[in-house]
Amino acid sequence: MVKVNFYGCSENEDFVKNLQVQISDRFANDYPDFQTEFKFSQEDEEFCLIFKLSEFESIDDVDIFLCEEICHEREVYCEIFNSTSKKSFYYDEEDEWISAQINKLLKSSHS
């Protein structure tokens, strides 16, 4: 399974709920078969919309151009990951994806 997270910061719950609908509608055009999970912390002013794509195994199966467009249009960040790999995109930095291996990240965080 591949997961695609769109996340950012806002304290306005109505804004975040509206953003959730907009991103979900845009994502559904290309990926109609997905499950979502939504997390919002008003206290921390953070939100995360998670798309679970069970039909994919590789993070390279996800359309990064669609994700980039969503990031720029909605000013959110994106992570695409599975159990072994991760790619991150930051709309307010260079237009490039940053890749990492999950097991290397886990080892370095426990060191």
Backbone bond lengths (Angstrom), bond angles and torsions (degrees), N, CA, C in turn:
res aa  C-N    CA-C-N  psi(-1)  N-CA   C-N-CA  omega(-1)  CA-C   N-CA-C  phi
1 M - - - 1.451 - - 1.523 109.26 -
2 V 1.322 114.88 139.96 1.455 122.34 175.39 1.521 107.71 -110.24
3 K 1.324 115.19 140.32 1.462 120.44 176.10 1.516 108.92 -118.50
4 V 1.334 114.64 142.12 1.462 121.53 176.35 1.524 106.92 -122.14
5 N 1.330 115.79 118.57 1.462 121.46 -179.88 1.518 109.52 -107.40
6 F 1.309 116.18 130.32 1.455 122.04 167.99 1.521 105.78 -111.80
7 Y 1.320 117.13 129.44 1.451 119.03 -174.87 1.529 111.13 -146.67
8 G 1.326 114.66 162.35 1.452 120.65 179.21 1.510 110.93 -175.76
9 C 1.326 115.63 -160.97 1.464 121.47 -176.49 1.521 110.77 -127.64
10 S 1.319 115.66 135.68 1.458 122.92 173.03 1.521 108.02 -171.01
11 E 1.310 116.21 144.59 1.463 120.24 175.48 1.525 111.39 -98.31
12 N 1.338 117.15 -8.43 1.457 122.85 -176.26 1.533 110.34 -89.08
13 E 1.324 116.27 105.44 1.465 120.88 -175.62 1.530 112.23 -64.37
14 D 1.329 118.13 -37.70 1.470 120.73 178.55 1.527 111.05 -63.99
15 F 1.323 116.50 -41.90 1.461 121.15 177.04 1.523 110.54 -60.09
16 V 1.336 115.96 -44.85 1.464 121.28 -177.74 1.531 111.01 -66.54
17 K 1.334 117.62 -40.57 1.470 119.95 178.11 1.521 110.98 -64.89
18 N 1.320 117.53 -39.90 1.461 121.90 177.17 1.534 110.20 -64.71
19 L 1.315 116.63 -41.69 1.457 121.72 177.35 1.528 110.92 -62.46
20 Q 1.316 116.66 -39.47 1.464 121.74 177.77 1.530 110.67 -58.94
21 V 1.315 116.93 -44.50 1.464 121.13 179.56 1.524 110.60 -65.55
22 Q 1.329 117.00 -44.65 1.464 120.86 -179.02 1.528 111.82 -62.32
23 I 1.317 117.06 -46.08 1.469 120.44 -179.62 1.528 110.27 -67.08
24 S 1.325 117.47 -42.55 1.469 120.70 179.67 1.520 111.15 -61.77
25 D 1.328 117.80 -43.12 1.465 121.44 178.53 1.523 111.02 -62.70
26 R 1.319 117.04 -43.38 1.466 121.77 -179.40 1.532 110.43 -66.17
27 F 1.307 116.80 -42.97 1.464 121.92 -178.98 1.529 110.82 -67.88
28 A 1.318 116.88 -36.21 1.469 121.95 -178.51 1.523 112.83 -65.82
29 N 1.331 118.15 -22.60 1.466 120.61 176.96 1.522 111.45 -59.99
30 D 1.327 117.00 -37.28 1.466 121.54 -178.51 1.518 113.12 -100.38
31 Y 1.327 116.50 -27.60 1.464 121.77 -176.03 1.535 109.66 -130.99
32 P 1.327 116.82 80.45 1.477 119.24 -175.82 1.531 114.13 -72.36
33 D 1.333 117.31 -18.30 1.463 120.16 -176.37 1.529 109.98 -108.36
34 F 1.326 116.02 87.61 1.453 120.10 179.51 1.523 110.18 -145.97
35 Q 1.317 114.63 160.88 1.457 121.06 171.69 1.520 106.78 -110.61
36 T 1.326 116.70 149.76 1.456 119.09 178.72 1.519 111.19 -124.07
37 E 1.290 112.52 154.91 1.455 121.52 172.60 1.526 105.23 -135.98
38 F 1.313 116.67 137.60 1.457 120.42 -177.72 1.519 109.46 -126.71
39 K 1.329 115.67 131.74 1.458 121.16 178.69 1.527 108.48 -126.12
40 F 1.333 115.96 133.99 1.464 120.83 178.27 1.518 108.84 -141.22
41 S 1.309 116.46 128.45 1.451 122.15 176.38 1.524 108.00 -120.97
42 Q 1.314 116.16 105.60 1.458 119.84 178.83 1.530 110.10 -66.70
43 E 1.320 115.40 -34.91 1.466 120.06 179.42 1.532 111.44 -62.32
44 D 1.335 116.79 -45.32 1.463 121.62 -179.69 1.524 112.65 -88.76
45 E 1.340 116.21 -7.77 1.475 122.54 -178.83 1.528 111.60 58.76
46 E 1.343 116.53 41.08 1.455 121.78 -179.13 1.526 110.47 -128.19
47 F 1.332 115.24 147.32 1.461 120.43 174.33 1.517 109.32 -138.12
48 C 1.329 114.66 157.02 1.461 120.94 179.08 1.527 108.28 -149.30
49 L 1.312 116.15 126.79 1.458 123.05 175.48 1.524 107.28 -111.52
50 I 1.325 116.03 118.74 1.457 121.98 -174.14 1.528 109.66 -111.26
51 F 1.328 115.85 124.07 1.459 122.21 174.65 1.518 107.71 -103.94
52 K 1.313 116.73 125.47 1.462 122.22 179.18 1.531 108.24 -104.75
53 L 1.320 115.71 115.54 1.466 122.26 -177.16 1.524 108.84 -108.20
54 S 1.304 116.02 90.86 1.467 120.66 -174.47 1.527 113.45 -70.62
55 E 1.324 118.48 -19.82 1.461 119.97 -178.26 1.526 112.80 -80.24
56 F 1.337 117.91 -6.76 1.464 121.17 -179.56 1.517 111.04 -112.03
57 E 1.331 114.95 147.49 1.467 121.54 175.35 1.523 111.69 -110.33
58 S 1.335 115.83 -36.56 1.464 121.21 -175.59 1.528 111.15 -98.49
59 I 1.320 115.98 142.00 1.470 119.10 176.91 1.528 110.87 -67.87
60 D 1.330 117.16 -19.83 1.462 121.15 178.56 1.521 112.89 -74.50
61 D 1.337 117.41 -8.95 1.462 120.84 177.42 1.524 112.69 -77.85
62 V 1.314 117.18 -14.02 1.469 121.65 -177.48 1.522 109.48 -88.81
63 D 1.315 116.40 137.77 1.464 123.32 -179.46 1.532 109.68 -72.01
64 I 1.327 116.62 102.20 1.458 119.91 -177.68 1.531 111.99 -69.19
65 F 1.328 117.32 -26.43 1.461 119.44 179.43 1.526 110.96 -68.49
66 L 1.318 117.07 -38.80 1.464 120.83 174.26 1.524 110.06 -60.84
67 C 1.322 116.15 -45.86 1.471 120.59 -179.79 1.528 111.23 -62.74
68 E 1.328 117.04 -41.88 1.466 120.79 177.64 1.523 111.19 -61.64
69 E 1.328 116.84 -43.75 1.465 120.50 178.50 1.529 111.00 -60.03
70 I 1.323 116.71 -45.08 1.466 120.54 178.64 1.525 109.90 -60.91
71 C 1.322 116.68 -43.99 1.467 120.86 179.79 1.531 111.52 -59.26
72 H 1.317 116.52 -47.19 1.469 119.88 -178.95 1.530 111.88 -70.03
73 E 1.321 116.92 -41.72 1.473 120.49 -178.82 1.526 112.11 -65.67
74 R 1.333 117.67 -38.32 1.474 122.03 -172.69 1.530 113.52 -109.71
75 E 1.348 115.89 0.79 1.466 121.88 -179.97 1.530 111.55 52.66
76 V 1.326 114.00 57.10 1.459 122.39 176.95 1.526 108.27 -127.56
77 Y 1.315 115.81 164.30 1.452 122.77 176.69 1.527 108.96 -100.35
78 C 1.329 116.51 162.31 1.458 119.73 -176.88 1.522 111.00 -138.82
79 E 1.321 114.97 142.88 1.459 123.01 170.54 1.521 107.82 -131.40
80 I 1.317 115.92 134.22 1.456 122.42 173.43 1.524 105.85 -117.33
81 F 1.329 117.04 125.12 1.458 117.67 -177.77 1.520 112.87 -152.75
82 N 1.325 113.76 159.99 1.462 123.12 170.29 1.525 106.31 -132.13
83 S 1.304 118.63 -160.01 1.462 120.15 -175.36 1.529 113.61 -72.82
84 T 1.338 117.95 -15.57 1.470 119.67 -176.24 1.524 115.30 -121.23
85 S 1.336 118.25 -23.82 1.466 121.06 -173.78 1.519 111.66 -133.36
86 K 1.333 113.52 157.72 1.467 119.62 -179.89 1.525 109.30 -148.25
87 K 1.338 116.04 141.67 1.462 122.68 171.99 1.516 106.89 -126.97
88 S 1.316 117.20 139.62 1.460 121.71 179.23 1.524 109.99 -125.81
89 F 1.336 115.66 145.62 1.465 121.95 178.50 1.516 108.42 -132.83
90 Y 1.339 115.32 131.58 1.463 121.98 -179.69 1.522 108.27 -118.24
91 Y 1.340 116.49 110.50 1.463 121.59 -173.72 1.526 112.57 -59.84
92 D 1.332 117.71 -26.59 1.456 120.79 -175.15 1.532 113.29 -96.34
93 E 1.342 115.90 12.15 1.464 120.77 176.05 1.524 108.91 -124.32
94 E 1.300 117.47 -159.39 1.463 121.59 179.90 1.527 110.30 -59.42
95 D 1.315 116.17 148.52 1.465 120.97 178.48 1.528 110.33 -80.72
96 E 1.321 115.95 68.12 1.457 120.47 176.84 1.519 108.98 -146.08
97 W 1.314 114.36 154.40 1.455 121.87 179.00 1.515 109.19 -92.55
98 I 1.314 116.31 138.79 1.457 122.26 177.64 1.527 107.09 -104.24
99 S 1.326 116.88 121.37 1.463 122.08 -176.48 1.519 110.86 -102.59
100 A 1.329 114.47 151.59 1.469 120.77 176.99 1.517 109.22 -153.97
101 Q 1.305 115.73 153.70 1.456 121.90 172.46 1.520 107.54 -93.26
102 I 1.318 117.75 131.27 1.464 122.42 -176.37 1.524 111.49 -61.65
103 N 1.332 118.27 -46.88 1.464 120.06 -176.72 1.531 111.61 -64.15
104 K 1.332 119.04 -31.46 1.460 121.20 175.68 1.523 109.71 -69.56
105 L 1.320 117.48 -37.93 1.461 120.77 177.89 1.524 110.60 -63.94
106 L 1.326 116.62 -42.35 1.460 120.08 179.85 1.526 111.74 -64.50
107 K 1.321 116.59 -41.81 1.466 120.00 179.65 1.520 110.96 -64.14
108 S 1.339 117.61 -43.48 1.469 119.94 -178.20 1.523 111.75 -70.48
109 S 1.323 119.10 -28.30 1.467 120.51 179.55 1.523 111.36 -76.90
110 H 1.332 117.79 -20.70 1.460 121.44 179.57 1.537 111.86 -94.65
111 S 1.317 117.15 -4.51 1.472 120.20 -177.85 1.513 111.38 -77.56
